Amino acid sequence: MTAYTRYVALGDSQTEGLGDGDDRDGHRGWADRLAEQLAAADPGLHYANLAVRGRLAAQIRAEQLPAALALRPDLATVMAGMNDIIRPGFDAALVVGELEAMFAALTESGAHVVTVTFPDIGKIAPMARPLRPRVLDLNARIRDAAARYGVTLVDTFALEFVTDTRMWCVDRLHASPAGHARIAAAMAHSLGLPGSDDTWMLPFPPLPAPGALRSAAAEVRWLATFAGPWIGRRLRGRSSGDGRTAKRPELTAWVASTAGRTPTT
């Protein structure tokens, strides 16, 4: 196993850790969980998390890549593209072009890069089923780009557990604590960290199927509580990340007691 001592995470709300904590007490998330496992393997780990919620792939490249390169990581994770998928005018080629630029720059700098494919969001939020072709197109391009640049790919699209309701918060946009734990376990396994294995791929225990009325009511609540406000922000040209900065902008020694702290500005 390669020992990593300088880990930098780039991305949006998933990498920031939304769904695993809150704005008051801080967000943990899969990247913090991965840092914890890296530190168990090498206590000298230093970790930075540059992710900011709401960011598009082009914004992540423009805002986070220069800062990441300046930190000289030996390990970098890049998760970007889901915010692009759900916006009008989505162009998979342009999004992956941004990802490729990050892969190229980070690998050229000497970092080992890990990235992911995205789940079938139509199985998570039925109203999003029309977006499935976008997910398929983006994932195919991510696989090709990862192969070209020697990037480690955590490809979960076909795995049953990825669209299980227990993987996701009630907003269906962010991973739940259990979901963040699975993502971290997948990353750790891809890196061959001590104690990691393939159990993260196993499906959750079965749940009883919800009735039709209950399912319909859940869709209505989701639309009113989460989808509606999201659409409203888009119409006003706003983002959930407006005014926010990275929760861990500098490479600092991993200390579990300070993990997950997020600016509240």
C-alpha positions in Angstrom: 0.0 0.0 0.0 1.2 3.5 -0.8 1.3 5.8 2.2 -0.4 9.2 1.6 0.5 12.2 3.8 -1.0 15.1 1.8 -4.7 14.6 0.9 -6.7 17.3 -0.8 -10.5 16.9 -1.6 -12.1 18.9 -4.4 -15.8 19.0 -5.1 -19.2 20.3 -4.2 -21.7 19.6 -1.4 -21.1 15.8 -1.3 -17.4 16.3 -0.7 -18.1 19.2 1.7 -20.2 16.6 3.7 -23.8 17.8 3.5 -26.1 15.2 4.9 -23.6 14.1 7.5 -24.0 16.8 10.2 -25.3 20.3 10.0 -24.3 23.9 9.5 -24.3 24.6 13.3 -22.0 21.8 14.4 -20.3 21.1 11.1 -20.4 18.5 8.4 -18.4 15.4 8.5 -18.9 13.6 5.1 -17.1 10.9 3.2 -13.9 13.0 2.7 -13.4 13.5 6.4 -14.2 9.8 7.0 -11.6 8.9 4.4 -9.1 11.2 6.0 -9.7 9.4 9.2 -8.8 6.0 7.6 -5.8 7.5 5.9 -4.6 8.9 9.2 -5.0 5.4 10.8 -2.6 4.1 8.2 -0.2 7.1 8.6 -0.6 9.4 11.6 1.3 12.1 9.8 -1.6 12.8 7.4 -2.3 16.4 6.5 -5.7 17.0 4.9 -7.5 19.9 3.1 -11.1 20.0 1.9 -11.7 22.7 -0.7 -15.2 21.6 -1.6 -18.1 24.1 -1.6 -21.7 23.3 -2.0 -23.5 24.2 -5.2 -20.4 24.4 -7.3 -20.4 23.4 -11.0 -17.5 21.5 -12.6 -16.1 24.7 -14.2 -16.2 26.5 -10.9 -14.5 23.7 -9.1 -11.7 23.8 -11.7 -11.4 27.6 -11.6 -11.6 28.1 -7.8 -10.3 24.9 -6.3 -7.7 23.4 -8.7 -5.1 26.3 -8.4 -5.4 26.1 -4.6 -5.1 22.3 -4.7 -2.0 22.4 -6.8 -0.4 24.9 -4.5 -0.9 22.4 -1.6 1.2 19.8 -3.5 -1.0 16.8 -2.6 0.1 13.2 -3.0 -3.6 12.2 -3.0 -6.5 14.1 -4.5 -10.2 13.2 -4.8 -12.3 14.9 -7.5 -16.1 14.7 -7.4 -17.8 17.1 -9.8 -20.7 17.1 -12.3 -23.9 16.3 -10.5 -24.8 20.0 -10.1 -24.2 20.3 -13.9 -26.5 17.4 -14.7 -29.6 19.0 -13.1 -29.2 22.3 -14.9 -30.6 23.3 -18.3 -28.1 23.4 -21.0 -26.1 20.5 -19.6 -23.2 19.4 -22.0 -21.5 16.2 -20.9 -18.5 16.9 -23.1 -17.9 20.3 -21.5 -18.3 19.0 -18.0 -15.8 16.1 -18.6 -13.5 18.6 -20.2 -13.3 20.4 -16.9 -12.7 17.1 -15.1 -10.0 16.1 -17.6 -8.2 19.4 -17.0 -8.2 18.6 -13.2 -7.1 15.0 -13.8 -4.3 16.2 -16.1 -3.0 18.9 -13.8 -3.2 16.9 -10.6 -1.6 13.7 -12.0 1.1 15.7 -13.7 1.9 17.3 -10.3 2.4 13.8 -8.9 -0.9 13.3 -7.1 -2.8 10.0 -7.1 -6.3 11.0 -8.2 -9.5 9.2 -7.3 -12.9 10.0 -8.9 -16.4 8.5 -9.2 -19.3 7.9 -11.4 -22.8 9.0 -10.5 -26.0 7.0 -9.6 -29.2 6.7 -11.6 -30.9 9.7 -10.0 -34.2 8.6 -11.5 -34.3 5.7 -9.1 -33.6 8.1 -6.1 -36.1 10.8 -7.2 -38.6 9.4 -9.7 -39.3 12.9 -11.0 -35.7 13.1 -12.2 -36.1 10.0 -14.5 -35.8 12.2 -17.6 -32.2 13.0 -16.5 -31.0 9.4 -16.8 -29.5 9.8 -20.3 -27.4 12.6 -19.0 -26.1 10.5 -16.2 -25.3 7.6 -18.6 -23.5 10.0 -21.0 -21.5 11.7 -18.2 -20.5 8.4 -16.6 -19.3 6.9 -19.9 -17.1 10.0 -20.5 -15.7 9.9 -16.9 -14.7 6.3 -17.4 -12.8 7.1 -20.5 -11.1 10.2 -19.0 -10.1 8.3 -15.9 -8.6 5.5 -18.0 -6.6 8.1 -20.1 -5.1 9.8 -17.1 -4.5 6.8 -14.9 -7.1 8.0 -12.4 -8.6 5.5 -9.9 -12.3 5.2 -10.6 -14.9 4.2 -8.0 -17.6 3.1 -10.4 -20.8 2.4 -8.5 -23.5 3.1 -11.0 -24.6 -0.5 -11.5 -24.5 -1.5 -7.8 -27.9 -2.0 -6.2 -27.2 -0.2 -2.9 -26.3 3.2 -4.5 -30.0 4.1 -5.1 -31.3 2.6 -1.9 -33.2 5.2 0.1 -30.9 4.6 3.1 -28.0 6.0 1.1 -29.7 9.4 0.8 -31.1 12.1 3.0 -34.7 13.1 2.8 -33.7 15.8 0.2 -32.5 13.0 -2.1 -29.6 15.2 -3.1 -27.1 14.5 -0.4 -25.8 11.2 1.0 -27.0 10.2 4.4 -24.4 9.4 7.2 -24.7 5.8 6.1 -24.2 6.9 2.5 -21.1 9.0 3.3 -19.7 6.0 5.2 -20.2 3.8 2.2 -18.5 6.3 -0.1 -15.6 6.6 2.2 -15.3 2.8 2.4 -15.4 2.5 -1.4 -12.6 5.1 -1.6 -10.5 3.3 1.0 -10.9 0.0 -0.8 -9.9 1.5 -4.1 -6.7 2.7 -2.4 -6.1 -0.6 -0.7 -6.0 0.9 2.8 -5.5 -1.4 5.8 -8.8 -2.8 7.0 -10.7 -2.0 3.9 -12.6 -4.6 1.9 -15.4 -5.0 -0.6 -18.3 -5.2 1.9 -19.2 -1.6 0.9 -20.6 -3.1 -2.3 -23.2 -5.2 -0.5 -26.9 -4.2 -0.7 -28.7 -3.0 2.4 -31.1 -5.5 4.0 -34.5 -5.5 2.3 -37.3 -3.1 3.4 -41.0 -3.7 2.9 -42.3 -1.9 -0.2 -44.2 1.3 0.6 -47.9 1.5 -0.5 -48.9 3.6 -3.5 -50.5 6.3 -1.4 -47.5 6.7 0.9 -45.2 6.9 -2.1 -47.3 9.5 -3.8 -47.5 11.6 -0.6 -43.7 11.3 -0.2 -43.2 12.7 -3.8 -45.5 15.7 -3.1 -43.6 16.5 0.2 -40.3 16.2 -1.6 -41.4 18.5 -4.4 -42.7 21.1 -2.0 -39.9 20.9 0.6 -36.8 20.4 -1.6 -37.4 20.6 -5.3 -39.5 23.8 -5.2 -36.9 25.8 -3.2 -34.1 24.5 -5.5 -36.0 25.7 -8.6 -36.7 29.0 -6.9 -32.9 29.6 -6.3 -32.2 28.7 -9.9 -34.8 31.2 -11.2 -33.2 33.9 -9.0 -29.7 33.0 -10.1 -28.8 32.0 -6.6 -26.8 29.0 -5.3 -26.7 27.2 -1.9 -23.0 28.0 -1.9 -23.2 31.8 -2.3 -21.0 33.5 0.3 -19.5 30.2 1.5 -15.8 29.2 1.5 -14.1 25.9 1.9 -14.3 24.3 5.4 -10.7 23.2 5.5 -8.7 25.4 3.0 -5.2 24.6 4.3 -3.4 21.3 4.6 -3.4 20.7 8.4 -2.7 17.7 10.5 -5.7 15.4 10.8 -7.3 15.7 14.3 -10.5 13.8 14.6 -11.9 16.2 17.2 -11.8 19.1 14.8 -13.2 17.2 11.8 -16.3 18.4 10.1 -16.2 22.0 11.2 -17.7 24.2 8.5 -17.8 28.0 8.2 -21.3 29.3 9.0 -20.9 32.5 6.9 
